[in-house]
Amino acid sequence: MRIDELFGREEPVFSFEFFPPKTPEGEANLFAAIADLQTLDPAYVSVTYGAGGTTRDKTLQIVTRIRREHGLEAMAHFTCVDATVAQLRAELDRFRDAGVENVLALRGDPPGGAAEWTKTEGGFEHSRELVELLNAEYPFTVAGACFPETHIHATSPEDDLRHLRDKVDAGVSFLITQLFFDNADYVDFVARARAIGIDVPIVPGIMPITNVAQIKRVTELCGSALPASLAAQLEARGDDPEAVIDLGVAYATLQCAELLALGAPGIHFYTLNRSPATRAILSALKLMRPWERGTLAGVGDVVGHGLAAAHDVA
C-alpha cells in the first residue's frame, strides 16, 4: 500500500513511530505495544533506523514482521549514515525484495555520537541525493522529514526551507515534522513552506510527554522548545510521575485536536515503543472527531494541503 494515496480522504491519517529495541525483552515489549495500538486502526506505522544508522538489519526485520504478523503497513526509515552509494543500493535492494513499499528518506544523525555531520567517502552529503536515488531506481513511496523550528544544523530558517523544497522537488510525496509543542510554530512553518512552492501534505509529529527528564533530553537533542508555561507545569509535577503522564496526555490531546480542527492531514505519534499514552490520546480524538466540527473549518485546506491563507489565522 502506498501511503501517499491515503491523504486527501475524509479521515485524517493517523500513524505511529517505533524504534528497533536492542534486547529480546525490548522486542517483546514493542510487539505488545503494537498489538495494543493496532486496535485503533492506524493507517500505517514506521520504524526508525536508530542513532547513527546502527539498527539497519533490525529495521527491516521489524518492518517485515509487522507487515506479516499484524497486517499493518510499515514504513522503513532509511539514512545516508556511514555508507557508500553502493552500500545504500545493496540495502535498498533488500528492502525492495522484502516487499517494503514506503521509505522515509533521511540524511541521519552524525555517526558515533559526533557533533558534526561528515560525509562518508563515496556516500551522500544530503538527503536530497538519497531521494533522487530512490525515485530513479526504486518503486517506493518516499516520505521526508521537516522541522517547524528549523533544523539544528541549518544556517537559517530560509536556508532550511530551500533545502526542503529541493528534497520535495526530488520526489518526496509527503512530510512528517519533528516534534513540537506550540501549534503556532506548525501553522507558521506550513505557511512559509506553501509560500515557496512546497505543496505536499505536512503531517504534524507529536510526542506525548510521559517523563520530565526524558523530554528535556529529547528537546535539547532536536532543538524543539518547550513553551514556558508547559515547562513550569511539568516541573511542578516533577516528583509525581503519574501527574506528569496525566498532564502530557491532556496537553497532547488538546494539541492534536486543535491541529486537526485546523485541517492537519493527520498525526504521526512518536510512541517511544509504549502504548498507553498514545492509545488514550488517539481514542479521545476519534471520539471527538475535531476534523469534522472544528471552529476553524474554513481553513481546512490551509494546513491540510494548500494553506494558502495560513498567515491569516496564525
N, C-alpha and C positions, 0 to 999 in steps of 0.2 A: 504493500500500500504506500503510495506516495503521499507524504504528509502535506505537501503544498496544496494538494487538492481538497484538503479539509477546510481551508479558510474560505470565508465568503458565504458560509451557510448560516442558517438561523441560530444555531447553537455555538457558543464560544468553544474554542479548542483548549481543553484542559490537559496538562501533561505533567509528568513527574520526572525528576532527575535523580539518579542513583550513582554511586561510585563503587568500583570493584573493591571488595574487602580483602584484607591481607591474610585472614585466618579462616579455617573451616567454621569456627563459631560465628565469625562475622558474616560469612556467606549464608549460614543458616538464618541469621537474623535478617539479612537482606531479603531473602525469598519469603520469609514470614511477613515482612513489611509489604512486599509486592502483592502477596495474597490478600492482605488486609485492604490495600488500596485498590485492588482490581475490582472490588465490589462497587466502586464509584465510577466505573466505566470510563477510564481515561482514554483520550484519543490516541495517545502513544506515550512511551517512556523513553528516556535517554540514559546512556551510560557513559561516564567520563573516561578519559584516558589516564587520569592520575597525574599528580605533580611531576613535571619533567618527563612525561611520557613513559612512566615506569610500569604501567599495567596494560601494555598493548595486548598481550595474549589473553589476559583476563577479560578485557573489554569485549573481545569477540566471543569468548566463551559464554559470558553472561548474556550478551545480546542474543546469541543463538539459543541459549536455554530459555530465556524469557519468551521468545517467539514460539519455541517448540512446546514448552510445558504450560504456558499461560495464554497463548493465543493473542498476545499483545504485540502491536507494532513497536519495535525497539530501534531507536536511532543511535548509532555509534558516534561518539566524539572521535576526532582524528586530528593530530597535531603534526607540526613540522619538526618537532624537537629531536635533536641528536640523531638525524637520519639523512642519508643522501637521497636524491630523487629516485635512484634505482631501488633503494630500500623502501621508500614510500610506495612505489609502484608494486613491489612484491607484496607488501602488506595489504594494499588496496585490492590486489588480485584475490587475496584470501577472503576479504570482506565480500567481494562480488560473488565468488564461488560459493560462499556460505549462505547466500541469499539475502544479504543486507541490501536494503533499498534506500536508506536515508542516512546521510552523514552530516555531522556538524563540523565544519572545517574551521580549525583554529591554528594560529601560529603556535600557541602554547607558552607556558612559563619557562624561564631560563632553567636549564637542567642543573642538577646537583646543588640546588639552593643558591645559585649565583645571583647576584644583584642585577646584573646587566645581561640583556639578550645578546648572544653571539651566534652568528650563522654557522651552521655546520658546513664544512668544506664539501662542495658538491650537493648541498641542500638548498632550501629556500630561505629567503630573508623575510618574506611577508606572507600572510595568509592568502592574499590575493593570488599569489602564484599557485598555491595549493588548489584554490577554487578553479583556476584556469585548467589545471591538470585534470581535476575531477570532471569538469564539464566536457573537456576534449576527449577523454579516453574511457569514461565510466558512465553507467546508466543511473547513478544515484541522484535523488533529490538532494540539493546542497543547502544547508542552513548555515547561518553565520551568527557571530556574537556582536553586540554593540554595547555602548557604555553611556548611559544618560548623564553621568557626572564626569565624563571624559576618561579615556584610558590613562592609567597612571604613567605610561611612558610616552604619551603624546606631547608634542611641543605646545599645542593649543587646542581648544575645542574645535576651531575651524579646520585645523590640520587633521584632527581625528575624524571629522565628518568627511573630509575629502578622501581619506583612505577608505572609509566605509563605503562611499559611493563607488570607488574603484572596485571594491570587492563585490558589491551588488551588480555592477556592470559586467563583472566577470562571470556572473551566473548564480549568485545566491538568491534563493527563492523566498526565504523568509528569515527574519532576525529574532533572536532572543536576547533580552537585555541582561546585563549584570544586575545583581540585586540592588535595590534602592528602597528608601523608606519615606521619601517625600514625593507624592504624586505630581507635584508641580514640576519636579525635575524631569519626569517622564513626558508630561504634556509639552514642556518647552523643547525637549530633545526631539520629539516626533515632529513638532512644528518646524524646527530647524532642518531636520532631515528631509521633510517634504519640500521645503523651500529650495533645496539644492538638487531635487530630482530623484530622491530615494522613495520609491513608491511601493515597496513590498510590505507585507504585514510585519509589524514590530510588536512582538509579544513581551509583556512585562514578566521579568523573572522575580519571583517573590520567595524570600526565605523567612519562614516563621521563626521568631525568636523563642528559644527554649532554655537558653543558658547565657548569663550575662558575660562571663569571661570569654566564652566561645564567640559570641557575636562581636565582641571588641576585637578579637584576633582576626576574624574574617574581614571586618570592615577596614581594619588597618592594612591588610594584605591587598585588598582590591580597590581601596580608595573611595569606598562608599561612606557617606556621612550618616550618622545617627542624629536626627533632629534633637535639639537641646531638651525639649520637653519630654520626649520619649526616653532619652538617656537618663534624665532625672528620675522618672518614674521607675525605670529599671533599677537604678541604684537604690532607690527607696525600698525595693523588694529583694535586694541582693542576698539577704540571709534567709529568704523563703523561696526555695526552688519552685514550689507549686504555684506561688503567686506570680513568679516570673513567667511561667508557662501560660497561666491564665491571661496575663496581660499580652503576651506575644500572640496568642491565638486571637484574642479580641482585636488587637491592632491590625493583624494581617487580614482578618475577615473584613473589617471596615475599609482597609486599603484596597483590597481586591474588589469589593462591592462598588466603590467609587470608580475604579478603573473600568470595570465592566459597564457601569452606567454611562461612562464617557464614550464607550464604544471600543474599548480594547478588544482585539481579536481573540483573546484567550488569556490564560495564566499558566506560566511554567513554574512549578513549585520545586525549589531546592530542598529536598526532603532530608538530606544527611542520613539516608538509609533508615529513617524512622517513619512510622505511620500515624501515631495518634494525633499530632497537631495538624498535619495536612488533612487527615481524614475529617477532623472536626470542622476545619475551615471550608473545605470543598462541600461537605454535607450541608452546611449552613447556606453557602452560596447557591446550591442547587434548589434549596427550599425558597430562598429569597428571590432568585432569578432577576437580579438587578438590571441585567441587559434588556429586559422587557419593559421595565417600568421606571427606569432612571429619570431623574428630573432633568438630565442633560441629554435626553434622547435626540434632540435636534442636532447634536454634534456627533452622532454616532459614526458618521463617515469620516469625521475628522481624525479621531485617534485610530479607528479601525483600519482604514486603508487609504483615505485621502487626506485627512487632517488639514485641509486647505485653510480652515478658519481656526485652527487650534489656538493661535495667538489671541483670539477674541475671548477665549474662556480661561486662559492661563492666569 
